[in-house]
């Protein structure tokens, strides 16, 4: 090949060679994006779960378990919507046995729930996680194991007034009969890899429960 053509070809490749020498590889960039998305999803799950837990605890104190069913029907979807809007991701709860029919799992979530059901808690006593990269976004799920207070609304011996509230609000309910430690459901987050971390992982404004 003529020397001038060899030189021209070499010059054409120079920017790519410099980028490879000076910057992170595509695999490294992908790994950073995945770790950033995972950290952001975890922080969002922390905030969402914490705020919902506090709201339900207040509802139980004010109106008992039946009041918590009433409050959860309004608060949980509103909080999920607010965290989705604030983060730019999709935030929701789902389960294999749902209370709200809108919470039915998609195929990925069903597979994640089945995996989490085998071991809802880690050896360190933390809720287990399930995550994969699918179609340019992080699919993240965090187990919601059944704790003692959850049994009031989700256990095998639900009080008559709680059953009545559930039947009125969720006539197709499937989410009772759980025992402590069993997987009740999961927080499910779809985090686009092109996004960075959320501006704030703390609480977001949430509307008051509807009457």
N, C-alpha and C positions, 0 to 999 in steps of 0.2 A: 504494500500500500504506500502511496506517496506520502512523504514526510509531512507535507502541509495538511493532508487529510487526517493523518494520525494525530497531529497537534490539535486540529479542530475538534476531533472526537474526544481527545483528552480534556480540552477546555470545557466541552459540553458536559462532561461528567464531573467536573470539579465541584460545582455547588453541592451535588449529592454526596460526594466524598467528604467535603468539609462538614456537611450536616451530620454525616455518620460519625465523623471523628470528634465533633465538638458537642453534639446534642444527644439526647436520649434516643434509643432505638424505638421503633413502633411498639415492640413488645413491652419495653420499659414504660412508654407513655400509657399503654393500655393498663398495665399493672397499677400505675399511679392513679389513673381514672377510676379503676375498680376499687382501690383502697379508699379513695376520697368518697365515692358513692356509698361504700359500706359504712364508713364512719358517719356520714350524714344520715343514712337510713337508721342506724342504731340510735343516734341522738334524737331523731324525730320520733322513733318508737318509744324511747325513754320518756320524752315530754308528753306524748299522746297518752301513753299508758298511765303515767303519773297523774295527769290532770283528770282523766276519766276515773281513776281509782278514788281520788279525793272527792270528786263530785258524787260518786255513788255512796261513799262513806257518809257524806253529809246528808244524802237523801235517806239512807237507812236510819240515821240518827233522828231525822225530822219526822219520817213517816213509816218507819219499819221496812221490812223487805218488800212489801207490796208497793210502798212508795218508791223504792229503788227501781222496781220494774217500770213504773210510770215515768220516772226520771230518765232511766236508761233509754227508753223509747225515743225521747226527744234529744237528750244530751249526746249520746254516742254518735249518731249520724251527723249531728251538727259539728262536733269536734273533728270527726274524720274529714268532713268537708273543709273546715277551716285550716286544718293542717295540710291538706292537699293543696289548697289555694296558696297558703303561705310558703310552702316548700317548692311548688311546681312539680311535685311528684304525685303519685296516687297512694293514698293512705286509707286503709279500711281494715275491718275485722272479718274473718271468715271461719268456717268450721265444716266438719263432715256432717254434723247434726246441727242445723241452724235454728235459731229462734226467728230471726227476720229473714223472710224468703229472698230479700235482695242481697243477702250475704252468701248466697250459694258460691262455692269455689269454682274457679275455672280449672282446666286440666292441669296447669302447672301447680296451682294452689292445692288441688286434690292430692297430687303426688307428694308435695311438701308436707301436707297434713298427715298423710299416711306414714311418712318417714318420722315426723315428730312424735306421732302417737306411740311409736315403739320405745322412745326414750324422751319424754317431755323435759326432763331436767338433765343438766350436765353433771359430771362427777363432782364439780365444785358447787353444786346447788343453785346454778343459774338456769333460767329458762333456755332451752335449746334453740338453735337457729338452723335455718335452711336457706341457702342462697345460691343463685346461679346467674350468669350473664346470658341474657336471651334477647336477641333482636336489638342490640344497642342500648339495653337498659339492665340495671341490676334488679333482679327479682329477689326480694328479701322477705323472710318470714320468721317471726319470733313466736315460740310456743306460749300459750296461755294455759298453764296447768291449773287444775281445779284446786283452789285453796279453801280452807275452812269456811270463811265468810261466804264464798260462792255457793255453798251447799244450800243456803236459804232459798235461792232462786233456781238452782240447777241440780240439786241433789236428788236422792231417791225418795226423800220424805219431805216434800214441799207442803207448807201449811195451806189450808183451804183458801184463805184470803189471797195468798200469793198465786195459787192455781187460778183463782178467779180473774185476777189482774192479767195473768199471762194469757188465759183463754180469750179475754176481751181484746187484748192488744195484738196477740199473735195466735190466731185460731189454728194455724198449722205448725205450731211449735214442736220441735224435736229435741230441744236442749235441756231435758231433765233426765234424772237417773244417773248422773255422774257421781263418781266417788272421789274422795280427796286424792290428789296426785295424778288423776287421769287427765289426758289432754282434752280441754274443753273447746279450744279453737286456737286461732293465731292472729297476730297482727300481720298484715300483708302490705308491703310497700313496693311500688315500682318506681325506681329512681333512674332517670335518664343519665347516661354516662357523660354527656356533654355538660351537665350541670356541675357546679361546685357545691360546697357545703351551704346549708341554709344561712340566711343572714342572722338568725337567732334560733337556737334550739329550745328556748324556754317556752313559757305559756303564750298562747295566742288568745285574742279576745274571742269569747264564745257567747252565743245568745243565751238568754235565760230559757229554761224549759217552758214549752208551751203548756197552757192549762187544759 
